[in-house]
Amino acid sequence: MKALLQRVRTASVEVDGEIVSSIDKGLLVFLGVGKGDTDEDGKKLAAKVVDLRIFPDENHSMNRSLQDSGGEVLLVSQFTLQADCRRGRRPSFTEAEDPVRAEEMYKAFGGHLRSSGVSTREGVFGAHMNVRLDNDGPVTIMLDSAYLSRGGGGS
């Protein structure tokens, strides 16, 4: 499971010309579910998202977590994070999870964030979405559950 985090001042998701979700200060989280990802992967990744100290303190040092800063999450499904671009010029998505299972994992991930007490809004799984954001910093971080289970953090 891969999550691309972007620290934002605001973010929104539009589907068919209508804004379906939006947040103020917090994280825009693009989530890509891969074959073999488990609920345990989702729990670990969600905990990392909630506790990662990437928000500024009074000295402008990245020393506060999402919870410490009172931030929100806008969660967006993003199967293209599972793209394999090692061969040719067209990405392969064979490592992306089946859409039915991926949606279950996506919903469960949102549930893990909410159970941590973080206000979480979502895009529309499988829809063509227009995502708008005001990236704060900019701060953009990639997390991969495969690295977290080995004791690492990013990819």
N, CA, C and O atoms as a GROMACS GRO file, in nm:
protein
  620
    1MET      N    1   0.086  -0.117   0.000
    1MET     CA    2   0.000   0.000   0.000
    1MET      C    3   0.090   0.122   0.000
    1MET      O    4   0.186   0.131   0.077
    2LYS      N    5   0.058   0.215  -0.087
    2LYS     CA    6   0.138   0.336  -0.097
    2LYS      C    7   0.050   0.458  -0.070
    2LYS      O    8  -0.065   0.464  -0.113
    3ALA      N    9   0.107   0.553   0.001
    3ALA     CA   10   0.036   0.677   0.030
    3ALA      C   11   0.128   0.794  -0.003
    3ALA      O   12   0.240   0.802   0.046
    4LEU      N   13   0.079   0.883  -0.086
    4LEU     CA   14   0.149   1.006  -0.117
    4LEU      C   15   0.082   1.116  -0.036
    4LEU      O   16  -0.036   1.145  -0.056
    5LEU      N   17   0.158   1.178   0.054
    5LEU     CA   18   0.105   1.282   0.143
    5LEU      C   19   0.148   1.418   0.094
    5LEU      O   20   0.264   1.439   0.059
    6GLN      N   21   0.053   1.510   0.091
    6GLN     CA   22   0.086   1.648   0.060
    6GLN      C   23   0.027   1.735   0.170
    6GLN      O   24  -0.094   1.735   0.194
    7ARG      N   25   0.115   1.809   0.236
    7ARG     CA   26   0.068   1.901   0.340
    7ARG      C   27   0.003   2.019   0.269
    7ARG      O   28   0.063   2.080   0.181
    8VAL      N   29  -0.121   2.050   0.309
    8VAL     CA   30  -0.197   2.152   0.236
    8VAL      C   31  -0.256   2.257   0.329
    8VAL      O   32  -0.279   2.233   0.448
    9ARG      N   33  -0.278   2.374   0.271
    9ARG     CA   34  -0.357   2.478   0.340
    9ARG      C   35  -0.504   2.456   0.311
    9ARG      O   36  -0.589   2.482   0.397
   10THR      N   37  -0.535   2.410   0.190
   10THR     CA   38  -0.670   2.370   0.151
   10THR      C   39  -0.658   2.266   0.040
   10THR      O   40  -0.559   2.260  -0.031
   11ALA      N   41  -0.763   2.183   0.028
   11ALA     CA   42  -0.769   2.085  -0.081
   11ALA      C   43  -0.915   2.049  -0.104
   11ALA      O   44  -0.997   2.052  -0.012
   12SER      N   45  -0.947   2.015  -0.229
   12SER     CA   46  -1.083   1.975  -0.261
   12SER      C   47  -1.084   1.875  -0.376
   12SER      O   48  -0.988   1.866  -0.454
   13VAL      N   49  -1.194   1.801  -0.384
   13VAL     CA   50  -1.215   1.704  -0.491
   13VAL      C   51  -1.346   1.740  -0.561
   13VAL      O   52  -1.449   1.761  -0.497
   14GLU      N   53  -1.339   1.745  -0.692
   14GLU     CA   54  -1.455   1.776  -0.775
   14GLU      C   55  -1.486   1.657  -0.865
   14GLU      O   56  -1.395   1.599  -0.925
   15VAL      N   57  -1.613   1.620  -0.874
   15VAL     CA   58  -1.658   1.513  -0.963
   15VAL      C   59  -1.776   1.569  -1.042
   15VAL      O   60  -1.872   1.620  -0.985
   16ASP      N   61  -1.768   1.558  -1.174
   16ASP     CA   62  -1.875   1.608  -1.263
   16ASP      C   63  -1.911   1.754  -1.234
   16ASP      O   64  -2.028   1.790  -1.232
   17GLY      N   65  -1.808   1.837  -1.212
   17GLY     CA   66  -1.830   1.979  -1.192
   17GLY      C   67  -1.878   2.019  -1.054
   17GLY      O   68  -1.908   2.136  -1.031
   18GLU      N   69  -1.887   1.923  -0.961
   18GLU     CA   70  -1.937   1.952  -0.827
   18GLU      C   71  -1.833   1.914  -0.722
   18GLU      O   72  -1.777   1.804  -0.726
   19ILE      N   73  -1.808   2.003  -0.627
   19ILE     CA   74  -1.714   1.972  -0.518
   19ILE      C   75  -1.782   1.872  -0.425
   19ILE      O   76  -1.888   1.899  -0.369
   20VAL      N   77  -1.718   1.755  -0.408
   20VAL     CA   78  -1.774   1.649  -0.325
   20VAL      C   79  -1.709   1.640  -0.188
   20VAL      O   80  -1.768   1.587  -0.095
   21SER      N   81  -1.587   1.692  -0.175
   21SER     CA   82  -1.516   1.693  -0.046
   21SER      C   83  -1.415   1.805  -0.046
   21SER      O   84  -1.359   1.842  -0.150
   22SER      N   85  -1.392   1.860   0.073
   22SER     CA   86  -1.287   1.961   0.086
   22SER      C   87  -1.240   1.968   0.230
   22SER      O   88  -1.314   1.932   0.323
   23ILE      N   89  -1.117   2.013   0.248
   23ILE     CA   90  -1.060   2.034   0.381
   23ILE      C   91  -0.985   2.167   0.383
   23ILE      O   92  -0.951   2.223   0.280
   24ASP      N   93  -0.962   2.213   0.504
   24ASP     CA   94  -0.870   2.324   0.525
   24ASP      C   95  -0.735   2.262   0.560
   24ASP      O   96  -0.699   2.158   0.503
   25LYS      N   97  -0.661   2.319   0.650
   25LYS     CA   98  -0.526   2.274   0.686
   25LYS      C   99  -0.522   2.125   0.717
   25LYS      O  100  -0.605   2.073   0.792
   26GLY      N  101  -0.425   2.057   0.658
   26GLY     CA  102  -0.408   1.915   0.686
   26GLY      C  103  -0.328   1.845   0.579
   26GLY      O  104  -0.231   1.898   0.526
   27LEU      N  105  -0.372   1.722   0.547
   27LEU     CA  106  -0.302   1.639   0.449
   27LEU      C  107  -0.397   1.591   0.341
   27LEU      O  108  -0.507   1.543   0.368
   28LEU      N  109  -0.353   1.606   0.217
   28LEU     CA  110  -0.416   1.539   0.104
   28LEU      C  111  -0.341   1.407   0.092
   28LEU      O  112  -0.219   1.406   0.072
   29VAL      N  113  -0.413   1.296   0.102
   29VAL     CA  114  -0.351   1.163   0.099
   29VAL      C  115  -0.403   1.088  -0.022
   29VAL      O  116  -0.521   1.054  -0.030
   30PHE      N  117  -0.312   1.060  -0.116
   30PHE     CA  118  -0.344   0.975  -0.230
   30PHE      C  119  -0.306   0.833  -0.188
   30PHE      O  120  -0.192   0.809  -0.147
   31LEU      N  121  -0.400   0.738  -0.199
   31LEU     CA  122  -0.376   0.602  -0.154
   31LEU      C  123  -0.387   0.504  -0.269
   31LEU      O  124  -0.488   0.499  -0.339
   32GLY      N  125  -0.281   0.425  -0.288
   32GLY     CA  126  -0.278   0.320  -0.390
   32GLY      C  127  -0.267   0.184  -0.325
   32GLY      O  128  -0.170   0.157  -0.255
   33VAL      N  129  -0.365   0.098  -0.348
   33VAL     CA  130  -0.368  -0.035  -0.288
   33VAL      C  131  -0.312  -0.134  -0.389
   33VAL      O  132  -0.354  -0.139  -0.505
   34GLY      N  133  -0.214  -0.214  -0.344
   34GLY     CA  134  -0.152  -0.313  -0.430
   34GLY      C  135  -0.195  -0.454  -0.396
   34GLY      O  136  -0.249  -0.480  -0.288
   35LYS      N  137  -0.171  -0.544  -0.489
   35LYS     CA  138  -0.202  -0.686  -0.466
   35LYS      C  139  -0.125  -0.734  -0.343
   35LYS      O  140  -0.006  -0.708  -0.329
   36GLY      N  141  -0.194  -0.805  -0.257
   36GLY     CA  142  -0.129  -0.861  -0.138
   36GLY      C  143  -0.132  -0.768  -0.018
   36GLY      O  144  -0.094  -0.810   0.092
   37ASP      N  145  -0.175  -0.643  -0.035
   37ASP     CA  146  -0.185  -0.553   0.081
   37ASP      C  147  -0.292  -0.604   0.176
   37ASP      O  148  -0.394  -0.660   0.133
   38THR      N  149  -0.269  -0.586   0.305
   38THR     CA  150  -0.359  -0.637   0.408
   38THR      C  151  -0.414  -0.523   0.492
   38THR      O  152  -0.367  -0.410   0.484
   39ASP      N  153  -0.514  -0.556   0.573
   39ASP     CA  154  -0.568  -0.456   0.665
   39ASP      C  155  -0.460  -0.412   0.764
   39ASP      O  156  -0.458  -0.296   0.805
   40GLU      N  157  -0.372  -0.503   0.801
   40GLU     CA  158  -0.263  -0.466   0.892
   40GLU      C  159  -0.172  -0.361   0.828
   40GLU      O  160  -0.126  -0.269   0.895
   41ASP      N  161  -0.147  -0.375   0.697
   41ASP     CA  162  -0.070  -0.272   0.624
   41ASP      C  163  -0.142  -0.138   0.635
   41ASP      O  164  -0.079  -0.035   0.660
   42GLY      N  165  -0.273  -0.140   0.616
   42GLY     CA  166  -0.352  -0.018   0.624
   42GLY      C  167  -0.346   0.045   0.762
   42GLY      O  168  -0.334   0.167   0.775
   43LYS      N  169  -0.354  -0.036   0.866
   43LYS     CA  170  -0.347   0.015   1.004
   43LYS      C  171  -0.213   0.083   1.030
   43LYS      O  172  -0.207   0.192   1.086
   44LYS      N  173  -0.104   0.016   0.991
   44LYS     CA  174   0.030   0.071   1.012
   44LYS      C  175   0.049   0.201   0.935
   44LYS      O  176   0.104   0.299   0.986
   45LEU      N  177   0.004   0.200   0.811
   45LEU     CA  178   0.020   0.319   0.727
   45LEU      C  179  -0.064   0.434   0.780
   45LEU      O  180  -0.018   0.548   0.783
   46ALA      N  181  -0.186   0.407   0.822
   46ALA     CA  182  -0.272   0.512   0.879
   46ALA      C  183  -0.210   0.570   1.006
   46ALA      O  184  -0.211   0.691   1.026
   47ALA      N  185  -0.155   0.483   1.091
   47ALA     CA  186  -0.089   0.530   1.214
   47ALA      C  187   0.029   0.621   1.180
   47ALA      O  188   0.050   0.723   1.247
   48LYS      N  189   0.104   0.586   1.078
   48LYS     CA  190   0.218   0.669   1.036
   48LYS      C  191   0.170   0.803   0.986
   48LYS      O  192   0.229   0.906   1.018
   49VAL      N  193   0.063   0.805   0.907
   49VAL     CA  194   0.008   0.930   0.854
   49VAL      C  195  -0.034   1.022   0.970
   49VAL      O  196  -0.004   1.141   0.968
   50VAL      N  197  -0.101   0.966   1.069
   50VAL     CA  198  -0.152   1.044   1.182
   50VAL      C  199  -0.038   1.098   1.269
   50VAL      O  200  -0.046   1.210   1.318
   51ASP      N  201   0.067   1.018   1.288
   51ASP     CA  202   0.173   1.053   1.384
   51ASP      C  203   0.296   1.119   1.324
   51ASP      O  204   0.382   1.169   1.397
   52LEU      N  205   0.307   1.120   1.191
   52LEU     CA  206   0.425   1.177   1.126
   52LEU      C  207   0.436   1.326   1.158
   52LEU      O  208   0.341   1.402   1.138
   53ARG      N  209   0.551   1.366   1.207
   53ARG     CA  210   0.571   1.506   1.250
   53ARG      C  211   0.621   1.589   1.132
   53ARG      O  212   0.741   1.605   1.110
   54ILE      N  213   0.522   1.643   1.057
   54ILE     CA  214   0.557   1.721   0.937
   54ILE      C  215   0.488   1.857   0.936
   54ILE      O  216   0.488   1.926   0.834
   55PHE      N  217   0.430   1.896   1.049
   55PHE     CA  218   0.366   2.027   1.061
   55PHE      C  219   0.452   2.116   1.148
   55PHE      O  220   0.514   2.068   1.244
   56PRO      N  221   0.457   2.246   1.118
   56PRO     CA  222   0.549   2.335   1.189
   56PRO      C  223   0.504   2.365   1.332
   56PRO      O  224   0.385   2.376   1.362
   57ASP      N  225   0.605   2.379   1.420
   57ASP     CA  226   0.579   2.427   1.556
   57ASP      C  227   0.600   2.578   1.557
   57ASP      O  228   0.613   2.641   1.452
   58GLU      N  229   0.602   2.637   1.676
   58GLU     CA  230   0.617   2.783   1.688
   58GLU      C  231   0.751   2.834   1.636
   58GLU      O  232   0.766   2.953   1.608
   59ASN      N  233   0.850   2.744   1.622
   59ASN     CA  234   0.981   2.782   1.568
   59ASN      C  235   0.994   2.747   1.419
   59ASN      O  236   1.104   2.755   1.363
   60HIS      N  237   0.884   2.708   1.357
   60HIS     CA  238   0.878   2.673   1.214
   60HIS      C  239   0.955   2.545   1.182
   60HIS      O  240   0.992   2.521   1.067
   61SER      N  241   0.979   2.462   1.285
   61SER     CA  242   1.041   2.331   1.264
   61SER      C  243   0.931   2.227   1.246
   61SER      O  244   0.827   2.235   1.311
   62MET      N  245   0.954   2.131   1.159
   62MET     CA  246   0.856   2.023   1.142
   62MET      C  247   0.861   1.935   1.266
   62MET      O  248   0.944   1.845   1.277
   63ASN      N  249   0.773   1.964   1.358
   63ASN     CA  250   0.778   1.898   1.488
   63ASN      C  251   0.640   1.858   1.539
   63ASN      O  252   0.629   1.805   1.650
   64ARG      N  253   0.535   1.882   1.461
   64ARG     CA  254   0.400   1.850   1.504
   64ARG      C  255   0.336   1.750   1.408
   64ARG      O  256   0.362   1.751   1.288
   65SER      N  257   0.253   1.663   1.465
   65SER     CA  258   0.181   1.564   1.385
   65SER      C  259   0.050   1.623   1.337
   65SER      O  260   0.013   1.735   1.372
   66LEU      N  261  -0.019   1.547   1.257
   66LEU     CA  262  -0.151   1.585   1.210
   66LEU      C  263  -0.244   1.611   1.328
   66LEU      O  264  -0.316   1.711   1.331
   67GLN      N  265  -0.242   1.521   1.426
   67GLN     CA  266  -0.325   1.539   1.545
   67GLN      C  267  -0.283   1.660   1.626
   67GLN      O  268  -0.368   1.738   1.671
   68ASP      N  269  -0.151   1.679   1.644
   68ASP     CA  270  -0.101   1.794   1.721
   68ASP      C  271  -0.146   1.926   1.660
   68ASP      O  272  -0.174   2.022   1.731
   69SER      N  273  -0.152   1.929   1.527
   69SER     CA  274  -0.182   2.054   1.457
   69SER      C  275  -0.332   2.075   1.434
   69SER      O  276  -0.374   2.181   1.388
   70GLY      N  277  -0.413   1.973   1.466
   70GLY     CA  278  -0.556   1.984   1.444
   70GLY      C  279  -0.595   1.977   1.298
   70GLY      O  280  -0.700   2.028   1.258
   71GLY      N  281  -0.511   1.915   1.217
   71GLY     CA  282  -0.536   1.907   1.074
   71GLY      C  283  -0.636   1.800   1.036
   71GLY      O  284  -0.668   1.711   1.115
   72GLU      N  285  -0.683   1.810   0.912
   72GLU     CA  286  -0.778   1.715   0.855
   72GLU      C  287  -0.710   1.635   0.745
   72GLU      O  288  -0.599   1.667   0.703
   73VAL      N  289  -0.778   1.530   0.699
   73VAL     CA  290  -0.730   1.450   0.586
   73VAL      C  291  -0.834   1.451   0.476
   73VAL      O  292  -0.954   1.436   0.502
   74LEU      N  293  -0.788   1.469   0.353
   74LEU     CA  294  -0.868   1.445   0.234
   74LEU      C  295  -0.806   1.323   0.167
   74LEU      O  296  -0.694   1.330   0.115
   75LEU      N  297  -0.878   1.212   0.168
   75LEU     CA  298  -0.830   1.083   0.117
   75LEU      C  299  -0.882   1.062  -0.025
   75LEU      O  300  -1.002   1.072  -0.050
   76VAL      N  301  -0.789   1.032  -0.117
   76VAL     CA  302  -0.824   1.014  -0.258
   76VAL      C  303  -0.764   0.882  -0.307
   76VAL      O  304  -0.644   0.858  -0.291
   77SER      N  305  -0.847   0.797  -0.367
   77SER     CA  306  -0.797   0.671  -0.423
   77SER      C  307  -0.710   0.702  -0.544
   77SER      O  308  -0.741   0.790  -0.624
   78GLN      N  309  -0.598   0.627  -0.557
   78GLN     CA  310  -0.501   0.659  -0.662
   78GLN      C  311  -0.429   0.531  -0.705
   78GLN      O  312  -0.315   0.508  -0.666
   79PHE      N  313  -0.496   0.448  -0.785
   79PHE     CA  314  -0.435   0.321  -0.827
   79PHE      C  315  -0.306   0.343  -0.905
   79PHE      O  316  -0.222   0.253  -0.911
   80THR      N  317  -0.289   0.460  -0.966
   80THR     CA  318  -0.169   0.484  -1.047
   80THR      C  319  -0.042   0.491  -0.964
   80THR      O  320   0.068   0.488  -1.019
   81LEU      N  321  -0.054   0.500  -0.830
   81LEU     CA  322   0.066   0.492  -0.746
   81LEU      C  323   0.131   0.353  -0.756
   81LEU      O  324   0.248   0.336  -0.721
   82GLN      N  325   0.055   0.256  -0.803
   82GLN     CA  326   0.107   0.120  -0.819
   82GLN      C  327   0.168   0.096  -0.958
   82GLN      O  328   0.199  -0.017  -0.994
   83ALA      N  329   0.184   0.203  -1.036
   83ALA     CA  330   0.237   0.190  -1.172
   83ALA      C  331   0.378   0.132  -1.172
   83ALA      O  332   0.462   0.169  -1.091
   84ASP      N  333   0.400   0.042  -1.265
   84ASP     CA  334   0.532  -0.014  -1.289
   84ASP      C  335   0.580   0.044  -1.422
   84ASP      O  336   0.524   0.013  -1.528
   85CYS      N  337   0.683   0.126  -1.417
   85CYS     CA  338   0.732   0.195  -1.537
   85CYS      C  339   0.870   0.145  -1.580
   85CYS      O  340   0.942   0.213  -1.652
   86ARG      N  341   0.907   0.026  -1.534
   86ARG     CA  342   1.040  -0.025  -1.565
   86ARG      C  343   1.058  -0.062  -1.711
   86ARG      O  344   1.170  -0.058  -1.762
   87ARG      N  345   0.951  -0.098  -1.780
   87ARG     CA  346   0.963  -0.142  -1.919
   87ARG      C  347   0.879  -0.055  -2.010
   87ARG      O  348   0.768  -0.015  -1.974
   88GLY      N  349   0.930  -0.025  -2.124
   88GLY     CA  350   0.855   0.047  -2.226
   88GLY      C  351   0.817   0.188  -2.183
   88GLY      O  352   0.875   0.246  -2.092
   89ARG      N  353   0.717   0.240  -2.252
   89ARG     CA  354   0.674   0.378  -2.226
   89ARG      C  355   0.533   0.386  -2.170
   89ARG      O  356   0.486   0.495  -2.138
   90ARG      N  357   0.466   0.273  -2.158
   90ARG     CA  358   0.331   0.272  -2.102
   90ARG      C  359   0.336   0.203  -1.967
   90ARG      O  360   0.384   0.090  -1.957
   91PRO      N  361   0.288   0.269  -1.862
   91PRO     CA  362   0.290   0.206  -1.729
   91PRO      C  363   0.204   0.080  -1.724
   91PRO      O  364   0.101   0.070  -1.791
   92SER      N  365   0.249  -0.015  -1.646
   92SER     CA  366   0.172  -0.136  -1.620
   92SER      C  367   0.107  -0.121  -1.482
   92SER      O  368   0.170  -0.073  -1.387
   93PHE      N  369  -0.017  -0.162  -1.471
   93PHE     CA  370  -0.088  -0.154  -1.344
   93PHE      C  371  -0.125  -0.292  -1.291
   93PHE      O  372  -0.221  -0.307  -1.215
   94THR      N  373  -0.048  -0.393  -1.330
   94THR     CA  374  -0.077  -0.530  -1.287
   94THR      C  375  -0.060  -0.548  -1.137
   94THR      O  376  -0.116  -0.642  -1.080
   95GLU      N  377   0.015  -0.462  -1.072
   95GLU     CA  378   0.034  -0.474  -0.927
   95GLU      C  379  -0.074  -0.402  -0.847
   95GLU      O  380  -0.077  -0.412  -0.724
   96ALA      N  381  -0.163  -0.329  -0.914
   96ALA     CA  382  -0.275  -0.264  -0.846
   96ALA      C  383  -0.378  -0.370  -0.809
   96ALA      O  384  -0.404  -0.463  -0.886
   97GLU      N  385  -0.438  -0.355  -0.692
   97GLU     CA  386  -0.538  -0.451  -0.644
   97GLU      C  387  -0.664  -0.443  -0.728
   97GLU      O  388  -0.695  -0.339  -0.786
   98ASP      N  389  -0.738  -0.554  -0.735
   98ASP     CA  390  -0.868  -0.559  -0.799
   98ASP      C  391  -0.956  -0.448  -0.742
   98ASP      O  392  -0.956  -0.427  -0.620
   99PRO      N  393  -1.031  -0.376  -0.826
   99PRO     CA  394  -1.109  -0.260  -0.778
   99PRO      C  395  -1.203  -0.289  -0.661
   99PRO      O  396  -1.216  -0.206  -0.571
  100VAL      N  397  -1.270  -0.404  -0.659
  100VAL     CA  398  -1.361  -0.434  -0.548
  100VAL      C  399  -1.284  -0.444  -0.417
  100VAL      O  400  -1.323  -0.384  -0.317
  101ARG      N  401  -1.176  -0.519  -0.418
  101ARG     CA  402  -1.093  -0.534  -0.296
  101ARG      C  403  -1.025  -0.402  -0.262
  101ARG      O  404  -1.016  -0.367  -0.145
  102ALA      N  405  -0.978  -0.329  -0.363
  102ALA     CA  406  -0.911  -0.200  -0.339
  102ALA      C  407  -1.006  -0.102  -0.271
  102ALA      O  408  -0.965  -0.028  -0.181
  103GLU      N  409  -1.132  -0.101  -0.312
  103GLU     CA  410  -1.228  -0.010  -0.250
  103GLU      C  411  -1.252  -0.047  -0.104
  103GLU      O  412  -1.264   0.041  -0.018
  104GLU      N  413  -1.257  -0.177  -0.074
  104GLU     CA  414  -1.271  -0.221   0.065
  104GLU      C  415  -1.154  -0.172   0.149
  104GLU      O  416  -1.173  -0.122   0.260
  105MET      N  417  -1.033  -0.187   0.094
  105MET     CA  418  -0.911  -0.146   0.166
  105MET      C  419  -0.907   0.007   0.184
  105MET      O  420  -0.866   0.057   0.288
  106TYR      N  421  -0.949   0.079   0.081
  106TYR     CA  422  -0.955   0.225   0.085
  106TYR      C  423  -1.051   0.271   0.194
  106TYR      O  424  -1.018   0.359   0.273
  107LYS      N  425  -1.169   0.212   0.198
  107LYS     CA  426  -1.268   0.247   0.301
  107LYS      C  427  -1.215   0.212   0.440
  107LYS      O  428  -1.232   0.290   0.534
  108ALA      N  429  -1.151   0.097   0.453
  108ALA     CA  430  -1.094   0.057   0.583
  108ALA      C  431  -0.986   0.155   0.627
  108ALA      O  432  -0.978   0.190   0.745
  109PHE      N  433  -0.903   0.199   0.533
  109PHE     CA  434  -0.797   0.296   0.564
  109PHE      C  435  -0.858   0.425   0.617
  109PHE      O  436  -0.810   0.480   0.717
  110GLY      N  437  -0.963   0.473   0.552
  110GLY     CA  438  -1.033   0.592   0.601
  110GLY      C  439  -1.086   0.569   0.741
  110GLY      O  440  -1.081   0.659   0.825
  111GLY      N  441  -1.138   0.450   0.767
  111GLY     CA  442  -1.187   0.416   0.900
  111GLY      C  443  -1.077   0.418   1.004
  111GLY      O  444  -1.100   0.462   1.117
  112HIS      N  445  -0.958   0.371   0.968
  112HIS     CA  446  -0.845   0.373   1.062
  112HIS      C  447  -0.806   0.517   1.096
  112HIS      O  448  -0.774   0.548   1.211
  113LEU      N  449  -0.808   0.605   0.996
  113LEU     CA  450  -0.778   0.746   1.022
  113LEU      C  451  -0.882   0.806   1.116
  113LEU      O  452  -0.848   0.874   1.212
  114ARG      N  453  -1.008   0.778   1.089
  114ARG     CA  454  -1.116   0.832   1.173
  114ARG      C  455  -1.108   0.780   1.316
  114ARG      O  456  -1.131   0.854   1.411
  115SER      N  457  -1.075   0.652   1.331
  115SER     CA  458  -1.068   0.594   1.466
  115SER      C  459  -0.953   0.654   1.546
  115SER      O  460  -0.949   0.642   1.668
  116SER      N  461  -0.860   0.718   1.478
  116SER     CA  462  -0.750   0.790   1.547
  116SER      C  463  -0.794   0.930   1.589
  116SER      O  464  -0.717   1.003   1.651
  117GLY      N  465  -0.917   0.966   1.555
  117GLY     CA  466  -0.968   1.097   1.593
  117GLY      C  467  -0.943   1.206   1.491
  117GLY      O  468  -0.965   1.324   1.520
  118VAL      N  469  -0.898   1.170   1.372
  118VAL     CA  470  -0.869   1.268   1.268
  118VAL      C  471  -0.990   1.285   1.178
  118VAL      O  472  -1.045   1.187   1.128
  119SER      N  473  -1.032   1.409   1.158
  119SER     CA  474  -1.140   1.438   1.064
  119SER      C  475  -1.095   1.399   0.925
  119SER      O  476  -0.995   1.450   0.874
  120THR      N  477  -1.170   1.308   0.862
  120THR     CA  478  -1.131   1.254   0.732
  120THR      C  479  -1.246   1.263   0.634
  120THR      O  480  -1.357   1.218   0.660
  121ARG      N  481  -1.216   1.322   0.520
  121ARG     CA  482  -1.312   1.329   0.410
  121ARG      C  483  -1.253   1.251   0.293
  121ARG      O  484  -1.132   1.228   0.288
  122GLU      N  485  -1.338   1.211   0.201
  122GLU     CA  486  -1.292   1.125   0.092
  122GLU      C  487  -1.338   1.175  -0.044
  122GLU      O  488  -1.437   1.246  -0.057
  123GLY      N  489  -1.259   1.135  -0.144
  123GLY     CA  490  -1.301   1.152  -0.282
  123GLY      C  491  -1.401   1.042  -0.315
  123GLY      O  492  -1.453   0.976  -0.225
  124VAL      N  493  -1.427   1.021  -0.443
  124VAL     CA  494  -1.521   0.918  -0.487
  124VAL      C  495  -1.441   0.807  -0.553
  124VAL      O  496  -1.382   0.827  -0.659
  125PHE      N  497  -1.438   0.690  -0.491
  125PHE     CA  498  -1.358   0.579  -0.541
  125PHE      C  499  -1.398   0.546  -0.684
  125PHE      O  500  -1.516   0.531  -0.715
  126GLY      N  501  -1.299   0.536  -0.772
  126GLY     CA  502  -1.319   0.496  -0.910
  126GLY      C  503  -1.369   0.604  -1.004
  126GLY      O  504  -1.378   0.582  -1.125
  127ALA      N  505  -1.401   0.721  -0.950
  127ALA     CA  506  -1.452   0.830  -1.034
  127ALA      C  507  -1.336   0.908  -1.096
  127ALA      O  508  -1.224   0.905  -1.045
  128HIS      N  509  -1.366   0.977  -1.205
  128HIS     CA  510  -1.270   1.074  -1.259
  128HIS      C  511  -1.282   1.199  -1.172
  128HIS      O  512  -1.387   1.265  -1.169
  129MET      N  513  -1.176   1.231  -1.101
  129MET     CA  514  -1.178   1.342  -1.005
  129MET      C  515  -1.082   1.451  -1.047
  129MET      O  516  -0.975   1.425  -1.103
  130ASN      N  517  -1.122   1.574  -1.021
  130ASN     CA  518  -1.032   1.688  -1.033
  130ASN      C  519  -0.996   1.726  -0.890
  130ASN      O  520  -1.084   1.757  -0.808
  131VAL      N  521  -0.867   1.725  -0.861
  131VAL     CA  522  -0.820   1.753  -0.725
  131VAL      C  523  -0.749   1.887  -0.727
  131VAL      O  524  -0.661   1.911  -0.809
  132ARG      N  525  -0.788   1.972  -0.635
  132ARG     CA  526  -0.723   2.103  -0.621
  132ARG      C  527  -0.659   2.109  -0.484
  132ARG      O  528  -0.714   2.061  -0.385
  133LEU      N  529  -0.540   2.170  -0.480
  133LEU     CA  530  -0.471   2.182  -0.352
  133LEU      C  531  -0.385   2.306  -0.349
  133LEU      O  532  -0.338   2.356  -0.451
  134ASP      N  533  -0.366   2.354  -0.228
  134ASP     CA  534  -0.273   2.462  -0.201
  134ASP      C  535  -0.166   2.398  -0.114
  134ASP      O  536  -0.178   2.393   0.009
  135ASN      N  537  -0.059   2.349  -0.179
  135ASN     CA  538   0.047   2.275  -0.111
  135ASN      C  539   0.122   2.368  -0.018
  135ASN      O  540   0.168   2.475  -0.061
  136ASP      N  541   0.135   2.330   0.107
  136ASP     CA  542   0.198   2.412   0.210
  136ASP      C  543   0.342   2.368   0.229
  136ASP      O  544   0.367   2.261   0.283
  137GLY      N  545   0.434   2.449   0.186
  137GLY     CA  546   0.576   2.419   0.207
  137GLY      C  547   0.661   2.441   0.083
  137GLY      O  548   0.741   2.534   0.082
  138PRO      N  549   0.649   2.363  -0.019
  138PRO     CA  550   0.568   2.243  -0.031
  138PRO      C  551   0.629   2.126   0.047
  138PRO      O  552   0.751   2.112   0.056
  139VAL      N  553   0.541   2.044   0.103
  139VAL     CA  554   0.582   1.922   0.171
  139VAL      C  555   0.506   1.807   0.106
  139VAL      O  556   0.383   1.802   0.111
  140THR      N  557   0.581   1.715   0.045
  140THR     CA  558   0.524   1.598  -0.021
  140THR      C  559   0.608   1.477   0.019
  140THR      O  560   0.730   1.477   0.002
  141ILE      N  561   0.541   1.374   0.074
  141ILE     CA  562   0.612   1.257   0.126
  141ILE      C  563   0.545   1.131   0.076
  141ILE      O  564   0.422   1.120   0.078
  142MET      N  565   0.626   1.034   0.032
  142MET     CA  566   0.575   0.904  -0.012
  142MET      C  567   0.599   0.802   0.098
  142MET      O  568   0.711   0.789   0.149
  143LEU      N  569   0.494   0.729   0.134
  143LEU     CA  570   0.504   0.619   0.230
  143LEU      C  571   0.465   0.489   0.160
  143LEU      O  572   0.376   0.488   0.076
  144ASP      N  573   0.533   0.382   0.195
  144ASP     CA  574   0.506   0.251   0.138
  144ASP      C  575   0.499   0.150   0.251
  144ASP      O  576   0.594   0.136   0.327
  145SER      N  577   0.387   0.079   0.263
  145SER     CA  578   0.370  -0.015   0.374
  145SER      C  579   0.476  -0.126   0.372
  145SER      O  580   0.508  -0.181   0.477
  146ALA      N  581   0.529  -0.159   0.255
  146ALA     CA  582   0.633  -0.261   0.247
  146ALA      C  583   0.757  -0.218   0.324
  146ALA      O  584   0.824  -0.301   0.386
  147TYR      N  585   0.789  -0.089   0.319
  147TYR     CA  586   0.904  -0.037   0.393
  147TYR      C  587   0.872  -0.024   0.541
  147TYR      O  588   0.960  -0.047   0.625
  148LEU      N  589   0.749   0.012   0.575
  148LEU     CA  590   0.711   0.026   0.716
  148LEU      C  591   0.722  -0.107   0.788
  148LEU      O  592   0.765  -0.111   0.903
  149SER      N  593   0.683  -0.216   0.722
  149SER     CA  594   0.688  -0.348   0.787
  149SER      C  595   0.831  -0.394   0.806
  149SER      O  596   0.856  -0.484   0.887
  150ARG      N  597   0.925  -0.336   0.734
  150ARG     CA  598   1.067  -0.369   0.752
  150ARG      C  599   1.137  -0.270   0.844
  150ARG      O  600   1.258  -0.278   0.865
  151GLY      N  601   1.059  -0.174   0.899
  151GLY     CA  602   1.118  -0.079   0.991
  151GLY      C  603   1.158   0.052   0.927
  151GLY      O  604   1.209   0.141   0.996
  152GLY      N  605   1.136   0.067   0.797
  152GLY     CA  606   1.167   0.193   0.730
  152GLY      C  607   1.043   0.280   0.723
  152GLY      O  608   0.943   0.249   0.788
  153GLY      N  609   1.048   0.387   0.647
  153GLY     CA  610   0.935   0.478   0.641
  153GLY      C  611   0.886   0.508   0.501
  153GLY      O  612   0.769   0.488   0.471
  154GLY      N  613   0.975   0.554   0.417
  154GLY     CA  614   0.934   0.596   0.284
  154GLY      C  615   0.980   0.500   0.179
  154GLY      O  616   1.018   0.386   0.209
  155SER      N  617   0.978   0.545   0.056
  155SER     CA  618   1.027   0.459  -0.052
  155SER      C  619   1.136   0.529  -0.128
  155SER      O  620   1.191   0.473  -0.223
   0.00000   0.00000   0.00000
